[in-house]
Amino acid sequence: MNIHLELYASLMELLPPGKSRHRREIEIADGATVNEVISQVGIPDEQAHIVLVNGHFVCGSDRDTRTFEAGDVLAIWPPVAGG
């Protein structure tokens, strides 16, 4: 199935080539969990700081059980410092 992957800040360099600056459509296995997709795209666990599916935060304990439906949007931000 296909979902949309959005990566931000330093994670954007892990996106496959494409036209959009931070978003790509990717293929994942049916029943894949959030953590499985994070691993599939090569993001180290400690770099997946803020994770949203369709705009809803997915906490660390839910990332092993939350699965996807076709067309879902997975957005990931690394830890970011600022002022």
Secondary structure by P-SEA (a helix, b strand, c coil): cbbbbbbcccccccccccccccbbbbbbcccccaaaaaaaaccccccccbbbccccccccccccccccccbbbbbbbcccccc
